[in-house]
Amino acid sequence: MKPNYLVAVVGAGPAGLYAAKQLVGQGAYVFLFNRDIKPGGLAEYGIYPDKHKMKDGLRAQFRQILAHPQVEYFGNILIGNHGDLRLEDLREMGFQALLVTVGAQDTKWLGLPGESIEGVYHAKDIVYYYNRLPPYSQQPYQIGKRVVIVGMGNVMLDIAHWLVYEKQVNQIIALARRGPSEVKFIKEELEYVVANLDLLGLDKELKNISSVIQSDGQSAAQLKEMVNAALKKAPETNSKTNFSLKFLVSPKRILGDASGRVCGLVLENNTLVAHNGEIKARGLGTIQTLDVDTVIFAIGDKVDTNIGLPIDGNEYLKNPLPRFPVNGLSYELCDHVSGCALEGTFVAGWSRKASIGLVGIAHKDGMNGAKVVMAYLQTLPTIDALPLNEIHERLNQVPKALVTKADLDRLEAVERSEAEARALEEYKFASNEDMLKAAGLREKMAD
């Protein structure tokens, strides 16, 4: 099929890659622009490092998508108001539609006193660090021996996994504002750390909050069943880390010592109330203080404020009356001033809805975003001669090394060779400079 539509997909995580696959299958020519050198996004840098089978399977799918002759890849390029190119530059280059799938790159904080103290981190930074994503992989994260993680989702368990086996900290305490019926993690993730779970402490915690959760119709039975099922498949642990769960508490202040490091976390005790059909946490005014030296917030993310799209809270401002809805959802952007659709600009994946679902959800959402883009493109005239030479000429003017599919092949070959030489399942370079050198691009780097 001769391509006669031209689309820029900004972001090469699962949503962007699967969207590209859908687009080229319907007659589009796609340029994938990626901030990172490697494609994959959270599939490459968010899945726990030792889940090799899962990651290898996804990489094989991504390579197949990139191999399509109507897909061009350019990594190590930042798109945004303060980047290498702006969204407006892409429009001027002749792209008929822009699909933004950069994920949720900004971090969400609670705005508590003490969040800037040394030893306070966001979960995403830690996940990127141990997955060796530059520049996070090069940062000096100082993890103490008594760690609290705010949040009770799968990301919390991934970080607990790392803290138990790699850092072997003394204590991990995971906090939840509400009750045990509303934990967001799954049994399969709990299996990795359940051998370190303080079971007696959990029984005591659930007994202490039983009157509150029962008054709102909640039960601890489901959590206990999950724990017992996870214990049956739990791997052996050589770590003495004590892992505990604490419910019905909200962090209020982070305390620092004389050297400027975390030394405690002040919590407010909560009760549960029904509000508009939902269970909400309400502070009781009573407090307690945890003796900890590291605080990690695993409370979700928000979209990139620098890319040049209108913002609505933690998300981009989507058209409430989309021309091309999918299952009632809008993938179309809306202009702040006019209130009209932002012509030819669309979002998918975590750029549409931050921190929702994992790779499977991103896959589906990327394909839905591509359907919307194609519906829009079919309202436009086709392009008889795509301006590929002009686009390449403009990209050559970017004053840094841009990574193509051929460069990725060279980089992967070097990393496979390094893994074999070191007798490792996988090897990753921890800096962009080393990756560019391995890809044969060091001499093109800007000063």
LUMFI-409654 format. One line per field, with one value per residue (C-alpha): x, y negated, z; residue in one letter. Coordinates in steps of 0.2 Angstrom, whole numbers, plus 5000, padded with zeros to 4 digits. Last residue first. Layout:
REM LUMFI-409654
X: (X | ...)
Y: (Y | ...)
Z: (Z | ...)
rest: (A | ...)
REM end
This chain:
REM LUMFI-409654
X: (5149 | 5136 | 5138 | 5141 | 5158 | 5150 | 5137 | 5144 | 5130 | 5141 | 5147 | 5129 | 5125 | 5141 | 5136 | 5118 | 5124 | 5120 | 5124 | 5113 | 5118 | 5106 | 5106 | 5124 | 5139 | 5150 | 5156 | 5139 | 5131 | 5144 | 5141 | 5122 | 5125 | 5136 | 5123 | 5109 | 5119 | 5122 | 5104 | 5098 | 5110 | 5101 | 5084 | 5090 | 5097 | 5099 | 5116 | 5115 | 5113 | 5096 | 5100 | 5099 | 5081 | 5077 | 5085 | 5076 | 5060 | 5063 | 5069 | 5053 | 5040 | 5028 | 5022 | 5004 | 4998 | 4980 | 4967 | 4960 | 4944 | 4952 | 4966 | 4954 | 4947 | 4965 | 4970 | 4955 | 4960 | 4978 | 4972 | 4962 | 4978 | 4988 | 4974 | 4975 | 4993 | 4994 | 4981 | 4992 | 5008 | 5001 | 4985 | 4981 | 4996 | 4990 | 4975 | 4978 | 4997 | 4997 | 4992 | 4985 | 4985 | 4979 | 4983 | 4976 | 4967 | 4966 | 4948 | 4938 | 4937 | 4944 | 4956 | 4961 | 4962 | 4956 | 4965 | 4957 | 4958 | 4941 | 4933 | 4915 | 4920 | 4931 | 4926 | 4930 | 4923 | 4926 | 4914 | 4924 | 4940 | 4954 | 4965 | 4981 | 4981 | 4987 | 4976 | 4970 | 4985 | 4985 | 4999 | 5017 | 5028 | 5034 | 5020 | 5023 | 5008 | 5006 | 5012 | 5006 | 5006 | 5022 | 5031 | 5047 | 5053 | 5070 | 5077 | 5062 | 5056 | 5037 | 5027 | 5009 | 4995 | 4977 | 4967 | 4955 | 4958 | 4945 | 4948 | 4934 | 4923 | 4913 | 4894 | 4894 | 4904 | 4904 | 4917 | 4932 | 4943 | 4961 | 4976 | 4988 | 5006 | 5022 | 5037 | 5055 | 5073 | 5076 | 5092 | 5097 | 5112 | 5103 | 5089 | 5074 | 5056 | 5043 | 5026 | 5008 | 5008 | 4990 | 4985 | 4971 | 4982 | 4999 | 5008 | 5024 | 5040 | 5054 | 5070 | 5080 | 5085 | 5089 | 5072 | 5064 | 5052 | 5034 | 5021 | 5011 | 5014 | 5005 | 4989 | 4990 | 4993 | 4979 | 4967 | 4972 | 4968 | 4951 | 4947 | 4951 | 4933 | 4924 | 4906 | 4910 | 4908 | 4918 | 4933 | 4933 | 4930 | 4943 | 4957 | 4967 | 4963 | 4970 | 4986 | 4988 | 4986 | 4998 | 5011 | 5010 | 5012 | 5027 | 5030 | 5047 | 5041 | 5027 | 5041 | 5040 | 5023 | 5015 | 5018 | 5008 | 4994 | 4990 | 4992 | 4979 | 4974 | 4956 | 4949 | 4964 | 4957 | 4961 | 4975 | 4988 | 5006 | 5020 | 5033 | 5050 | 5063 | 5081 | 5086 | 5092 | 5097 | 5096 | 5084 | 5072 | 5074 | 5072 | 5056 | 5049 | 5051 | 5042 | 5029 | 5026 | 5024 | 5011 | 5000 | 5000 | 5006 | 5018 | 5033 | 5043 | 5061 | 5071 | 5089 | 5094 | 5093 | 5104 | 5100 | 5116 | 5110 | 5118 | 5104 | 5092 | 5101 | 5099 | 5088 | 5097 | 5082 | 5087 | 5087 | 5071 | 5062 | 5069 | 5064 | 5047 | 5044 | 5047 | 5061 | 5064 | 5081 | 5088 | 5074 | 5064 | 5048 | 5050 | 5033 | 5020 | 5015 | 5007 | 5018 | 5015 | 5029 | 5030 | 5033 | 5016 | 5017 | 5025 | 5011 | 5007 | 4999 | 5002 | 4993 | 4996 | 5015 | 5022 | 5038 | 5028 | 5017 | 5033 | 5040 | 5024 | 5026 | 5043 | 5060 | 5076 | 5067 | 5061 | 5044 | 5043 | 5050 | 5066 | 5077 | 5088 | 5078 | 5073 | 5063 | 5055 | 5041 | 5034 | 5047 | 5041 | 5056 | 5051 | 5035 | 5044 | 5057 | 5043 | 5036 | 5053 | 5056 | 5039 | 5044 | 5061 | 5054 | 5042 | 5055 | 5068 | 5058 | 5074 | 5074 | 5057 | 5046 | 5048 | 5063 | 5060 | 5041 | 5040 | 5046 | 5050 | 5061 | 5080 | 5089 | 5076 | 5066 | 5058 | 5051 | 5042 | 5040 | 5025 | 5019 | 5001 | 4991 | 4980 | 4993 | 5005 | 4994 | 4990 | 5008 | 5012 | 4999 | 5007 | 5023 | 5016 | 5006 | 5020 | 5033 | 5040 | 5034 | 5029 | 5020 | 5022 | 5010 | 5010 | 4996 | 4998 | 5007 | 5007 | 5000)
Y: (4899 | 4907 | 4926 | 4932 | 4940 | 4951 | 4958 | 4976 | 4985 | 4990 | 4972 | 4966 | 4978 | 4973 | 4955 | 4958 | 4966 | 4982 | 4994 | 5009 | 5028 | 5043 | 5061 | 5058 | 5069 | 5053 | 5057 | 5062 | 5047 | 5035 | 5044 | 5041 | 5023 | 5021 | 5029 | 5018 | 5002 | 5007 | 5011 | 4995 | 4985 | 4993 | 4989 | 4971 | 4961 | 4942 | 4935 | 4917 | 4900 | 4903 | 4897 | 4915 | 4916 | 4902 | 4911 | 4927 | 4918 | 4910 | 4927 | 4935 | 4922 | 4936 | 4935 | 4939 | 4932 | 4937 | 4923 | 4922 | 4929 | 4947 | 4940 | 4937 | 4955 | 4961 | 4950 | 4957 | 4975 | 4972 | 4966 | 4982 | 4992 | 4982 | 4985 | 5004 | 5005 | 4994 | 5004 | 5020 | 5011 | 5005 | 4997 | 4979 | 4968 | 4952 | 4953 | 4946 | 4944 | 4960 | 4969 | 4958 | 4940 | 4930 | 4915 | 4911 | 4896 | 4891 | 4893 | 4878 | 4870 | 4854 | 4849 | 4866 | 4875 | 4893 | 4909 | 4925 | 4942 | 4941 | 4956 | 4962 | 4979 | 4971 | 4953 | 4945 | 4927 | 4925 | 4915 | 4913 | 4909 | 4914 | 4903 | 4912 | 4921 | 4917 | 4902 | 4897 | 4893 | 4886 | 4893 | 4887 | 4901 | 4892 | 4897 | 4916 | 4926 | 4930 | 4945 | 4958 | 4959 | 4969 | 4956 | 4963 | 4957 | 4962 | 4960 | 4967 | 4965 | 4964 | 4951 | 4951 | 4939 | 4936 | 4923 | 4937 | 4935 | 4940 | 4954 | 4956 | 4970 | 4966 | 4965 | 4946 | 4946 | 4961 | 4959 | 4968 | 4963 | 4956 | 4955 | 4941 | 4945 | 4936 | 4944 | 4945 | 4942 | 4937 | 4928 | 4910 | 4913 | 4907 | 4919 | 4918 | 4921 | 4924 | 4917 | 4923 | 4940 | 4948 | 4964 | 4976 | 4991 | 4997 | 5012 | 5020 | 5026 | 5032 | 5034 | 5049 | 5054 | 5071 | 5073 | 5089 | 5087 | 5084 | 5095 | 5102 | 5085 | 5076 | 5086 | 5082 | 5064 | 5063 | 5071 | 5059 | 5044 | 5051 | 5054 | 5037 | 5031 | 5015 | 5011 | 4993 | 4997 | 5013 | 5003 | 4992 | 5006 | 5017 | 5004 | 5011 | 5029 | 5026 | 5018 | 5033 | 5046 | 5036 | 5035 | 5054 | 5056 | 5045 | 5047 | 5053 | 5069 | 5058 | 5048 | 5056 | 5064 | 5047 | 5043 | 5059 | 5055 | 5038 | 5021 | 5007 | 5009 | 5003 | 5017 | 5014 | 4997 | 4979 | 4967 | 4981 | 4982 | 4995 | 4997 | 5005 | 5009 | 5015 | 5012 | 5026 | 5014 | 5026 | 5039 | 5031 | 5013 | 5018 | 5029 | 5014 | 5003 | 5015 | 5017 | 4999 | 4998 | 5011 | 5000 | 4996 | 4978 | 4968 | 4979 | 4978 | 4983 | 4987 | 4992 | 4977 | 4974 | 4961 | 4958 | 4952 | 4949 | 4958 | 4970 | 4955 | 4947 | 4959 | 4975 | 4989 | 4999 | 4996 | 4977 | 4976 | 4985 | 4973 | 4958 | 4964 | 4968 | 4950 | 4946 | 4939 | 4943 | 4926 | 4914 | 4905 | 4913 | 4906 | 4897 | 4907 | 4902 | 4919 | 4922 | 4928 | 4930 | 4925 | 4937 | 4944 | 4954 | 4946 | 4953 | 4937 | 4940 | 4926 | 4925 | 4919 | 4918 | 4905 | 4899 | 4884 | 4895 | 4903 | 4886 | 4881 | 4896 | 4889 | 4896 | 4899 | 4895 | 4881 | 4879 | 4897 | 4912 | 4919 | 4930 | 4944 | 4956 | 4954 | 4969 | 4970 | 4981 | 4985 | 4998 | 5008 | 5014 | 5003 | 5013 | 5029 | 5022 | 5017 | 5035 | 5043 | 5030 | 5035 | 5053 | 5049 | 5038 | 5052 | 5065 | 5054 | 5050 | 5047 | 5028 | 5024 | 5016 | 4997 | 4994 | 5004 | 5007 | 4990 | 4982 | 4995 | 4986 | 4983 | 4966 | 4958 | 4943 | 4952 | 4946 | 4959 | 4953 | 4962 | 4965 | 4968 | 4980 | 4990 | 5003 | 4989 | 4981 | 4997 | 5001 | 4983 | 4983 | 4999 | 4990 | 4974 | 4983 | 4995 | 4981 | 4972 | 4954 | 4941 | 4949 | 4938 | 4943 | 4941 | 4948 | 4955 | 4971 | 4983 | 5000)
Z: (5112 | 5101 | 5099 | 5081 | 5084 | 5097 | 5085 | 5082 | 5091 | 5105 | 5106 | 5107 | 5121 | 5131 | 5130 | 5134 | 5151 | 5160 | 5146 | 5148 | 5149 | 5150 | 5156 | 5161 | 5158 | 5157 | 5140 | 5134 | 5141 | 5133 | 5116 | 5118 | 5123 | 5107 | 5096 | 5103 | 5100 | 5082 | 5079 | 5087 | 5075 | 5060 | 5067 | 5069 | 5084 | 5082 | 5087 | 5092 | 5083 | 5074 | 5057 | 5050 | 5056 | 5044 | 5029 | 5034 | 5034 | 5017 | 5009 | 5016 | 5008 | 5004 | 4986 | 4982 | 4998 | 5002 | 5005 | 5022 | 5030 | 5030 | 5041 | 5055 | 5055 | 5054 | 5069 | 5079 | 5074 | 5079 | 5096 | 5098 | 5094 | 5107 | 5120 | 5117 | 5118 | 5133 | 5142 | 5139 | 5144 | 5161 | 5167 | 5170 | 5176 | 5167 | 5155 | 5137 | 5138 | 5148 | 5132 | 5118 | 5113 | 5097 | 5087 | 5070 | 5074 | 5092 | 5095 | 5100 | 5117 | 5109 | 5123 | 5131 | 5114 | 5115 | 5111 | 5103 | 5111 | 5118 | 5126 | 5123 | 5117 | 5104 | 5100 | 5083 | 5082 | 5101 | 5112 | 5128 | 5118 | 5129 | 5140 | 5144 | 5161 | 5179 | 5181 | 5163 | 5153 | 5135 | 5124 | 5122 | 5128 | 5143 | 5155 | 5153 | 5160 | 5178 | 5189 | 5201 | 5220 | 5223 | 5235 | 5242 | 5260 | 5267 | 5284 | 5295 | 5313 | 5310 | 5319 | 5324 | 5323 | 5328 | 5319 | 5313 | 5294 | 5282 | 5269 | 5256 | 5251 | 5236 | 5233 | 5233 | 5249 | 5261 | 5276 | 5281 | 5296 | 5295 | 5307 | 5302 | 5299 | 5303 | 5294 | 5302 | 5300 | 5282 | 5279 | 5281 | 5292 | 5308 | 5305 | 5294 | 5297 | 5283 | 5286 | 5284 | 5277 | 5277 | 5287 | 5286 | 5283 | 5286 | 5277 | 5283 | 5276 | 5287 | 5277 | 5283 | 5265 | 5258 | 5252 | 5245 | 5231 | 5235 | 5226 | 5241 | 5250 | 5236 | 5239 | 5258 | 5255 | 5242 | 5254 | 5268 | 5256 | 5252 | 5270 | 5276 | 5275 | 5270 | 5274 | 5280 | 5298 | 5295 | 5289 | 5305 | 5318 | 5310 | 5310 | 5325 | 5320 | 5302 | 5309 | 5322 | 5308 | 5297 | 5311 | 5313 | 5295 | 5293 | 5274 | 5269 | 5261 | 5252 | 5242 | 5225 | 5227 | 5229 | 5211 | 5205 | 5219 | 5212 | 5218 | 5220 | 5238 | 5241 | 5252 | 5264 | 5270 | 5265 | 5265 | 5262 | 5268 | 5264 | 5278 | 5273 | 5286 | 5287 | 5269 | 5259 | 5245 | 5230 | 5237 | 5249 | 5242 | 5224 | 5228 | 5238 | 5223 | 5212 | 5226 | 5227 | 5208 | 5209 | 5220 | 5238 | 5240 | 5251 | 5253 | 5269 | 5271 | 5286 | 5281 | 5270 | 5251 | 5245 | 5226 | 5218 | 5200 | 5185 | 5181 | 5182 | 5167 | 5159 | 5161 | 5170 | 5176 | 5194 | 5192 | 5181 | 5195 | 5208 | 5198 | 5195 | 5213 | 5218 | 5231 | 5248 | 5256 | 5256 | 5261 | 5247 | 5252 | 5270 | 5271 | 5261 | 5243 | 5239 | 5224 | 5206 | 5195 | 5176 | 5162 | 5160 | 5144 | 5128 | 5117 | 5107 | 5090 | 5078 | 5061 | 5044 | 5046 | 5033 | 5042 | 5048 | 5059 | 5066 | 5070 | 5079 | 5090 | 5095 | 5090 | 5100 | 5117 | 5127 | 5120 | 5117 | 5107 | 5114 | 5102 | 5107 | 5096 | 5078 | 5071 | 5053 | 5050 | 5032 | 5029 | 5044 | 5054 | 5069 | 5071 | 5071 | 5083 | 5095 | 5095 | 5099 | 5113 | 5121 | 5121 | 5128 | 5142 | 5147 | 5147 | 5156 | 5171 | 5181 | 5178 | 5185 | 5171 | 5170 | 5159 | 5143 | 5144 | 5153 | 5137 | 5123 | 5111 | 5115 | 5114 | 5125 | 5120 | 5106 | 5089 | 5078 | 5060 | 5052 | 5034 | 5034 | 5023 | 5035 | 5041 | 5044 | 5056 | 5067 | 5068 | 5073 | 5086 | 5093 | 5095 | 5102 | 5115 | 5120 | 5122 | 5107 | 5111 | 5098 | 5083 | 5068 | 5054 | 5035 | 5024 | 5006 | 5010 | 4995 | 5000)
rest: (D | A | M | K | E | R | L | G | A | A | K | L | M | D | E | N | S | A | F | K | Y | E | E | L | A | R | A | E | A | E | S | R | E | V | A | E | L | R | D | L | D | A | K | T | V | L | A | K | P | V | Q | N | L | R | E | H | I | E | N | L | P | L | A | D | I | T | P | L | T | Q | L | Y | A | M | V | V | K | A | G | N | M | G | D | K | H | A | I | G | V | L | G | I | S | A | K | R | S | W | G | A | V | F | T | G | E | L | A | C | G | S | V | H | D | C | L | E | Y | S | L | G | N | V | P | F | R | P | L | P | N | K | L | Y | E | N | G | D | I | P | L | G | I | N | T | D | V | K | D | G | I | A | F | I | V | T | D | V | D | L | T | Q | I | T | G | L | G | R | A | K | I | E | G | N | H | A | V | L | T | N | N | E | L | V | L | G | C | V | R | G | S | A | D | G | L | I | R | K | P | S | V | L | F | K | L | S | F | N | T | K | S | N | T | E | P | A | K | K | L | A | A | N | V | M | E | K | L | Q | A | A | S | Q | G | D | S | Q | I | V | S | S | I | N | K | L | E | K | D | L | G | L | L | D | L | N | A | V | V | Y | E | L | E | E | K | I | F | K | V | E | S | P | G | R | R | A | L | A | I | I | Q | N | V | Q | K | E | Y | V | L | W | H | A | I | D | L | M | V | N | G | M | G | V | I | V | V | R | K | G | I | Q | Y | P | Q | Q | S | Y | P | P | L | R | N | Y | Y | Y | V | I | D | K | A | H | Y | V | G | E | I | S | E | G | P | L | G | L | W | K | T | D | Q | A | G | V | T | V | L | L | A | Q | F | G | M | E | R | L | D | E | L | R | L | D | G | H | N | G | I | L | I | N | G | F | Y | E | V | Q | P | H | A | L | I | Q | R | F | Q | A | R | L | G | D | K | M | K | H | K | D | P | Y | I | G | Y | E | A | L | G | G | P | K | I | D | R | N | F | L | F | V | Y | A | G | Q | G | V | L | Q | K | A | A | Y | L | G | A | P | G | A | G | V | V | A | V | L | Y | N | P | K | M)
REM end
